[in-house]
Amino acid sequence: MTLTKELGESFERRFGHPAEHFFFSPGRVNLIGEHTDYNGGHVFPAAISVGTYAAVSLRDDNEIHAFSANFKDAGMVSFAKDDLKIRQYDSWVKYVRGVISELSKLGHEVPRGFNLAIVGDMPTASGLSSSASLELLIGVMLNDLFDFGMDTLSLVKLGQAVENDYLGLQTGIMDQFAVAFGQEKQAIFLDTNTMDYEMVPADFGDYELVIMTTNKKRELVDSKYNERRAETQKALEELQAVADINSLGDLTTEEFEKIVDHISSPVNQRRARHAVAENERTVLAKKALSEHDMKRFGELLTESHNSLRDDYEVTGIELDTLVSAAMAQPGVLGARMTGAGFGGSAIALVAKSEADNFAAAVGKVYDEKIGYQASFFVADIVDGTHAL
């Protein structure tokens, strides 16, 4: 049974009538370009086939009744459509409140209530952007249902505003952009300075991209994400005293090394070094993938992980164990953490001929060292958030 069919049946059981509309919103994997989106650099994400599904019907009153199969303990949550203050006890429904709140700031008032059921097949805390997937799902759904007329980029910015202004997390725009603008079998090469982007065929030839999830519990809001952002911002401000730059992404590694001593903190020097070098790696990776140079593409993935481990310090034992175990397997060209880090997921570029043995071998190493199991899957690259 498909998830959509299951969701439809669940909706009808809970609300006593069939759903009127269905929507799907993908997760995303970032091929390379980590912690560059808020540093004015390039990112290289793609929308993936695991994500979030919604079934919805309109109500004749002002109430919103919402249920998520992934958060059964939260039960059915009911609230008035103008009751938008964030609650400490809110779980997933804070994203529904957040989207409606940010829509109202733009002059888009939700005119009536609705019944909503959600299910996702993305591992929670996987670093595959379950939050951006949900934000765009709710945003696209309300935009469609109430004819707000918002274009895709406006919906992307709406999702980012939920993170930044409603939830207080200083994330960049990559996750929402990838979830919304994704195209089947295409990766998105995005310049976060200008929002110019280019679709690049995600053709890995005789290799496939295996996603490895740590299954470590983490929440981005509770992580050191904001701390890293503050560190690179401080480094940028000190460099701006001697260089005419708007972001760290404006510098080449060669230019950076000439002025790095103007950053007073050795820690912040390392943080900035990662941002500059990762931007360069992302440009090179786009070139390698476009030219089907899988060996070079894989090398850049591994270099990215090493930089995130040593200079940015956002990997941790779980991700490092997955990546080192992956690199020890036959037919692997490269591996790296993906997403914000501190847990979440990693990716590996694995020869299709070795893929069957890969997960078992890496999983065994991980289980022995970490004490619980990792998850492995190959995700298709798909279209962005849309009605079904």
ROVOLUM-337806 format. One record per residue (C-alpha): residue number from 1; residue in three letters; x, y, z; chain. Coordinates in Angstrom, 3 decimals. Example, Ala and Ser with C-alpha at 12.3 -4.5 7.8 and 13.67 -1.06 7.14 Angstrom:
BEGIN
   n res        x        y        z chain
   1 ala   12.300   -4.500    7.800     A
   2 ser   13.670   -1.060    7.140     A
END
This chain:
BEGIN
   n res        x        y        z chain
   1 met    0.000    0.000    0.000     A
   2 thr    1.365    3.432   -0.905     A
   3 leu    1.881    6.055    1.773     A
   4 thr   -0.683    8.275    0.052     A
   5 lys   -3.335    5.538    0.212     A
   6 glu   -2.515    4.820    3.862     A
   7 leu   -2.696    8.529    4.639     A
   8 gly   -6.064    8.839    2.885     A
   9 glu   -7.516    5.951    4.879     A
  10 ser   -6.093    7.325    8.131     A
  11 phe   -7.556   10.755    7.335     A
  12 glu  -11.014    9.300    6.703     A
  13 arg  -10.936    7.287    9.952     A
  14 arg   -9.988   10.337   12.001     A
  15 phe  -12.161   12.989   10.392     A
  16 gly  -15.100   10.934    9.151     A
  17 his  -14.864   12.074    5.526     A
  18 pro  -12.365   11.724    2.659     A
  19 ala   -9.508   14.178    2.188     A
  20 glu  -10.070   16.736   -0.569     A
  21 his   -6.409   17.314   -1.496     A
  22 phe   -3.033   15.566   -1.218     A
  23 phe    0.461   17.102   -1.331     A
  24 phe    4.046   15.806   -1.266     A
  25 ser    7.179   17.648   -0.162     A
  26 pro   10.621   16.022   -0.554     A
  27 gly   13.561   15.974    1.779     A
  28 arg   16.917   17.091    0.455     A
  29 val   20.454   15.865    0.368     A
  30 asn   23.300   18.306   -0.099     A
  31 leu   25.958   16.797   -2.351     A
  32 ile   28.558   19.327   -1.187     A
  33 gly   28.691   22.927    0.050     A
  34 glu   28.041   22.650    3.784     A
  35 his   27.656   25.661    6.075     A
  36 thr   28.309   27.879    3.046     A
  37 asp   24.742   29.074    2.480     A
  38 tyr   24.847   31.658    5.280     A
  39 asn   28.448   32.511    4.365     A
  40 gly   27.604   33.723    0.870     A
  41 gly   28.879   30.694   -0.976     A
  42 his   27.647   27.983   -3.325     A
  43 val   25.617   24.922   -2.388     A
  44 phe   24.779   21.822   -4.433     A
  45 pro   21.636   20.101   -3.103     A
  46 ala   18.974   17.864   -4.631     A
  47 ala   15.416   16.966   -3.606     A
  48 ile   15.013   13.296   -2.683     A
  49 ser   12.182   10.780   -2.825     A
  50 val   11.751   10.458    0.943     A
  51 gly    9.747   13.326    2.386     A
  52 thr    6.423   14.421    3.829     A
  53 tyr    2.851   13.817    2.650     A
  54 ala   -0.275   15.786    3.578     A
  55 ala   -3.979   15.056    3.276     A
  56 val   -6.247   18.043    3.858     A
  57 ser   -9.861   19.223    3.696     A
  58 leu  -11.332   22.637    4.438     A
  59 arg  -13.610   23.291    7.402     A
  60 asp  -16.542   25.683    7.763     A
  61 asp  -15.171   27.210   10.974     A
  62 asn  -11.910   28.828   12.105     A
  63 glu  -10.382   25.747   13.710     A
  64 ile   -7.382   23.738   12.566     A
  65 his   -7.370   20.052   13.502     A
  66 ala   -4.068   18.359   12.762     A
  67 phe   -2.517   14.931   13.250     A
  68 ser    0.870   13.446   12.336     A
  69 ala    1.424    9.703   12.104     A
  70 asn    5.078   10.364   12.948     A
  71 phe    4.214   12.064   16.242     A
  72 lys    1.429    9.838   17.568     A
  73 asp    2.134   10.862   21.161     A
  74 ala    1.107   14.427   20.269     A
  75 gly   -2.328   13.106   19.255     A
  76 met   -4.841   15.294   17.476     A
  77 val   -3.940   18.961   17.947     A
  78 ser   -6.717   21.535   17.611     A
  79 phe   -6.335   25.301   17.682     A
  80 ala   -7.963   28.435   16.275     A
  81 lys   -6.390   29.669   13.039     A
  82 asp   -5.358   32.950   14.696     A
  83 asp   -3.827   31.209   17.767     A
  84 leu   -0.279   31.426   16.433     A
  85 lys    1.916   32.013   19.473     A
  86 ile    4.660   29.380   19.705     A
  87 arg    4.115   26.921   22.566     A
  88 gln    6.898   25.103   24.420     A
  89 tyr    4.839   21.913   24.286     A
  90 asp    4.250   22.105   20.523     A
  91 ser    5.971   19.396   18.561     A
  92 trp    5.549   19.286   14.784     A
  93 val    2.510   21.591   14.813     A
  94 lys    4.764   24.590   15.566     A
  95 tyr    5.591   24.543   11.842     A
  96 val    1.899   24.861   10.951     A
  97 arg    1.515   27.806   13.327     A
  98 gly    4.782   29.280   12.042     A
  99 val    3.803   29.162    8.369     A
 100 ile    0.398   30.736    9.062     A
 101 ser    2.051   33.398   11.239     A
 102 glu    4.612   34.329    8.559     A
 103 leu    1.894   34.315    5.859     A
 104 ser   -0.125   36.825    7.898     A
 105 lys    2.890   39.158    8.042     A
 106 leu    2.815   39.166    4.233     A
 107 gly   -0.882   40.068    4.231     A
 108 his   -2.075   36.543    3.437     A
 109 glu   -4.702   35.681    6.030     A
 110 val   -5.898   32.075    6.116     A
 111 pro   -9.670   32.614    5.744     A
 112 arg  -10.965   29.369    7.308     A
 113 gly   -9.901   26.298    9.214     A
 114 phe   -8.892   22.903    7.852     A
 115 asn   -8.366   19.276    8.817     A
 116 leu   -4.837   18.037    8.209     A
 117 ala   -3.109   14.676    8.410     A
 118 ile    0.631   14.292    7.855     A
 119 val    2.961   11.340    7.388     A
 120 gly    6.640   11.285    6.487     A
 121 asp    8.965    8.475    5.414     A
 122 met   12.128   10.428    6.220     A
 123 pro   14.021    9.403    9.384     A
 124 thr   13.553   12.163   11.985     A
 125 ala   16.731   14.008   12.988     A
 126 ser   18.350   12.590    9.834     A
 127 gly   19.764   15.898    8.589     A
 128 leu   17.697   15.518    5.406     A
 129 ser   15.633   18.634    6.132     A
 130 ser   12.412   17.231    7.516     A
 131 ser   11.664   20.730    8.852     A
 132 ala   12.106   22.476    5.473     A
 133 ser   10.075   19.686    3.860     A
 134 leu    7.220   20.352    6.289     A
 135 glu    7.461   24.159    5.970     A
 136 leu    7.197   24.014    2.178     A
 137 leu    4.456   21.387    2.379     A
 138 ile    2.275   23.673    4.516     A
 139 gly    3.225   26.794    2.531     A
 140 val    2.489   25.280   -0.889     A
 141 met   -0.694   23.682    0.437     A
 142 leu   -2.107   26.953    1.821     A
 143 asn   -0.959   28.908   -1.236     A
 144 asp   -2.855   26.459   -3.466     A
 145 leu   -5.965   26.130   -1.309     A
 146 phe   -6.458   29.862   -0.788     A
 147 asp   -5.026   31.253   -4.045     A
 148 phe   -2.457   33.526   -2.411     A
 149 gly   -0.572   33.722   -5.711     A
 150 met    2.913   33.346   -4.198     A
 151 asp    5.696   32.238   -6.526     A
 152 thr    8.167   29.487   -5.621     A
 153 leu   10.939   31.806   -4.414     A
 154 ser    8.488   33.653   -2.148     A
 155 leu    7.453   30.306   -0.644     A
 156 val   11.131   29.443   -0.116     A
 157 lys   11.677   32.727    1.722     A
 158 leu    8.516   32.069    3.746     A
 159 gly    9.957   28.747    4.913     A
 160 gln   13.227   30.408    5.861     A
 161 ala   11.313   33.100    7.778     A
 162 val    9.617   30.365    9.831     A
 163 glu   13.083   29.132   10.853     A
 164 asn   14.685   32.556   11.375     A
 165 asp   11.884   34.740   12.729     A
 166 tyr    9.359   32.320   14.238     A
 167 leu   11.656   29.614   15.637     A
 168 gly   14.753   31.787   16.164     A
 169 leu   17.177   29.539   14.286     A
 170 gln   19.607   31.404   12.029     A
 171 thr   19.621   28.975    9.108     A
 172 gly   20.461   29.783    5.507     A
 173 ile   18.130   29.344    2.571     A
 174 met   19.517   26.171    0.980     A
 175 asp   17.162   23.604    2.507     A
 176 gln   13.954   25.369    1.542     A
 177 phe   15.341   26.192   -1.915     A
 178 ala   16.227   22.564   -2.632     A
 179 val   12.883   21.264   -1.366     A
 180 ala   10.898   23.757   -3.473     A
 181 phe   12.949   23.990   -6.678     A
 182 gly   14.006   20.329   -6.942     A
 183 gln   13.712   18.582  -10.305     A
 184 glu   13.802   14.900  -11.134     A
 185 lys   17.367   13.606  -11.674     A
 186 gln   18.805   17.139  -11.317     A
 187 ala   21.002   18.709   -8.650     A
 188 ile   20.778   22.449   -7.985     A
 189 phe   23.972   24.511   -8.165     A
 190 leu   22.954   27.621   -6.239     A
 191 asp   24.857   30.839   -5.565     A
 192 thr   23.435   31.955   -2.224     A
 193 asn   24.770   35.493   -2.765     A
 194 thr   22.692   36.144   -5.881     A
 195 met   20.122   33.285   -5.788     A
 196 asp   21.206   32.448   -9.348     A
 197 tyr   20.995   28.716   -9.891     A
 198 glu   21.685   26.096  -12.516     A
 199 met   20.262   22.586  -12.830     A
 200 val   22.991   19.951  -13.263     A
 201 pro   22.171   16.341  -14.254     A
 202 ala   22.713   14.145  -11.187     A
 203 asp   24.140   11.299  -13.234     A
 204 phe   26.616    9.239  -11.236     A
 205 gly   27.247    6.689  -13.992     A
 206 asp   28.329    3.317  -12.556     A
 207 tyr   28.032    4.709   -9.029     A
 208 glu   25.137    5.553   -6.749     A
 209 leu   24.698    7.870   -3.823     A
 210 val   24.039    5.921   -0.631     A
 211 ile   22.577    7.895    2.278     A
 212 met   23.784    6.722    5.701     A
 213 thr   21.777    7.951    8.696     A
 214 thr   23.350    7.929   12.158     A
 215 asn   20.011    7.619   14.012     A
 216 lys   21.490    9.881   16.685     A
 217 lys   18.847   12.039   18.314     A
 218 arg   19.450   15.701   17.532     A
 219 glu   17.565   18.936   17.024     A
 220 leu   19.061   21.748   15.027     A
 221 val   17.706   24.389   17.402     A
 222 asp   19.614   22.760   20.271     A
 223 ser   22.816   22.278   18.300     A
 224 lys   25.793   24.594   17.901     A
 225 tyr   24.492   25.870   14.573     A
 226 asn   23.926   29.439   15.762     A
 227 glu   27.342   29.401   17.434     A
 228 arg   29.068   28.496   14.148     A
 229 arg   27.159   31.209   12.366     A
 230 ala   28.286   33.783   14.938     A
 231 glu   31.906   32.624   14.643     A
 232 thr   32.012   33.033   10.868     A
 233 gln   30.195   36.364   11.094     A
 234 lys   32.827   37.647   13.532     A
 235 ala   35.597   36.428   11.205     A
 236 leu   33.943   38.197    8.261     A
 237 glu   33.669   41.480   10.168     A
 238 glu   37.380   41.394   11.013     A
 239 leu   38.340   40.617    7.404     A
 240 gln   36.111   43.410    6.099     A
 241 ala   38.472   45.866    7.823     A
 242 val   41.157   44.904    5.282     A
 243 ala   39.223   43.487    2.308     A
 244 asp   36.306   44.749    0.217     A
 245 ile   34.050   41.702    0.640     A
 246 asn   30.393   41.129    1.426     A
 247 ser   30.776   37.491    2.468     A
 248 leu   33.417   34.830    3.020     A
 249 gly   32.255   33.317   -0.258     A
 250 asp   33.808   36.298   -2.076     A
 251 leu   37.324   35.075   -1.244     A
 252 thr   39.499   32.426   -2.864     A
 253 thr   41.611   30.260   -0.562     A
 254 glu   44.721   32.055   -1.834     A
 255 glu   43.253   35.471   -1.018     A
 256 phe   42.034   34.244    2.376     A
 257 glu   45.414   32.888    3.480     A
 258 lys   47.038   36.281    2.820     A
 259 ile   44.722   38.036    5.286     A
 260 val   43.785   35.249    7.714     A
 261 asp   45.909   36.752   10.509     A
 262 his   43.472   39.667   10.734     A
 263 ile   41.027   37.211   12.371     A
 264 ser   41.932   37.485   16.055     A
 265 ser   40.655   34.079   17.184     A
 266 pro   42.449   30.911   15.978     A
 267 val   39.126   29.062   16.249     A
 268 asn   37.385   31.609   14.026     A
 269 gln   40.276   31.384   11.556     A
 270 arg   39.502   27.671   11.154     A
 271 arg   35.769   28.315   10.821     A
 272 ala   36.352   30.887    8.079     A
 273 arg   38.934   28.685    6.333     A
 274 his   36.284   25.977    5.990     A
 275 ala   33.703   28.387    4.560     A
 276 val   36.131   29.713    1.934     A
 277 ala   37.564   26.317    0.937     A
 278 glu   34.154   24.602    0.901     A
 279 asn   32.851   27.196   -1.520     A
 280 glu   35.766   26.475   -3.858     A
 281 arg   35.215   22.720   -3.502     A
 282 thr   31.554   23.121   -4.432     A
 283 val   32.408   24.965   -7.661     A
 284 leu   34.936   22.223   -8.506     A
 285 ala   32.440   19.482   -7.672     A
 286 lys   29.857   20.951  -10.034     A
 287 lys   32.496   20.910  -12.781     A
 288 ala   33.483   17.310  -11.978     A
 289 leu   29.891   16.061  -11.994     A
 290 ser   29.133   17.921  -15.241     A
 291 glu   32.174   16.242  -16.838     A
 292 his   31.295   12.815  -15.342     A
 293 asp   34.622   12.760  -13.493     A
 294 met   33.409   10.596  -10.619     A
 295 lys   36.886   10.067   -9.183     A
 296 arg   37.419   13.808   -8.720     A
 297 phe   33.865   14.287   -7.481     A
 298 gly   34.441   11.622   -4.833     A
 299 glu   37.750   13.161   -3.734     A
 300 leu   36.013   16.497   -3.190     A
 301 leu   33.320   14.846   -1.049     A
 302 thr   35.978   13.398    1.237     A
 303 glu   37.925   16.674    1.408     A
 304 ser   34.683   18.378    2.422     A
 305 his   34.143   15.943    5.297     A
 306 asn   37.692   16.386    6.543     A
 307 ser   37.241   20.165    6.582     A
 308 leu   33.907   19.880    8.410     A
 309 arg   35.579   17.581   10.943     A
 310 asp   38.817   19.493   11.531     A
 311 asp   38.083   23.172   10.799     A
 312 tyr   34.339   23.496   11.369     A
 313 glu   34.051   20.769   14.012     A
 314 val   30.475   19.738   13.310     A
 315 thr   30.839   16.010   12.622     A
 316 gly   31.164   13.997   15.847     A
 317 ile   31.970   10.331   16.432     A
 318 glu   28.851    8.973   14.725     A
 319 leu   29.358   10.728   11.383     A
 320 asp   33.125   10.207   11.468     A
 321 thr   32.611    6.483   12.080     A
 322 leu   30.248    6.178    9.124     A
 323 val   32.557    8.085    6.785     A
 324 ser   35.747    6.267    7.786     A
 325 ala   33.995    2.873    7.554     A
 326 ala   32.581    3.815    4.147     A
 327 met   35.982    4.863    2.836     A
 328 ala   37.423    1.464    3.826     A
 329 gln   34.977   -0.392    1.564     A
 330 pro   35.742   -1.485   -2.017     A
 331 gly   34.240    0.624   -4.788     A
 332 val   33.851    3.800   -2.701     A
 333 leu   35.136    7.011   -4.306     A
 334 gly   34.251    9.424   -1.514     A
 335 ala   32.057   10.087    1.521     A
 336 arg   31.044   13.028    3.667     A
 337 met   28.548   14.198    6.234     A
 338 thr   25.597   16.073    4.762     A
 339 gly   23.380   18.642    6.445     A
 340 ala   24.186   20.652    9.558     A
 341 gly   26.102   17.871   11.287     A
 342 phe   26.092   16.970   14.992     A
 343 gly   24.489   13.673   13.981     A
 344 gly   22.139   13.358   11.028     A
 345 ser   23.355   11.708    7.829     A
 346 ala   26.334   11.131    5.579     A
 347 ile   26.567   10.181    1.907     A
 348 ala   28.909    7.841    0.058     A
 349 leu   29.588    7.474   -3.660     A
 350 val   29.554    3.689   -4.085     A
 351 ala   30.040    1.493   -7.160     A
 352 lys   26.700   -0.137   -8.020     A
 353 ser   28.483   -3.509   -8.171     A
 354 glu   29.516   -3.174   -4.496     A
 355 ala   26.332   -1.598   -3.118     A
 356 asp   24.791   -4.824   -1.749     A
 357 asn   27.740   -5.515    0.543     A
 358 phe   28.379   -1.885    1.417     A
 359 ala   25.546   -1.295    3.890     A
 360 ala   26.148   -4.546    5.780     A
 361 ala   29.881   -3.895    6.131     A
 362 val   29.578   -0.252    7.214     A
 363 gly   26.605   -1.074    9.442     A
 364 lys   28.614   -3.737   11.293     A
 365 val   31.468   -1.311   12.034     A
 366 tyr   29.025    1.376   13.178     A
 367 asp   27.013   -0.935   15.425     A
 368 glu   30.155   -2.282   17.102     A
 369 lys   31.593    1.177   17.755     A
 370 ile   28.471    3.272   18.470     A
 371 gly   26.223    0.647   20.039     A
 372 tyr   23.144    1.025   17.855     A
 373 gln   22.321    0.665   14.178     A
 374 ala   22.634    3.130   11.323     A
 375 ser   20.166    3.214    8.411     A
 376 phe   21.099    3.011    4.735     A
 377 phe   19.125    3.786    1.594     A
 378 val   19.482    4.983   -1.980     A
 379 ala   17.109    7.851   -2.668     A
 380 asp   15.874    8.924   -6.075     A
 381 ile   16.231   12.602   -6.992     A
 382 val   12.756   14.036   -7.534     A
 383 asp   10.620   17.129   -8.162     A
 384 gly   10.044   19.744   -5.458     A
 385 thr    6.923   20.265   -3.320     A
 386 his    3.702   19.783   -5.297     A
 387 ala    0.050   18.760   -5.181     A
 388 leu   -0.640   15.090   -5.937     A
END
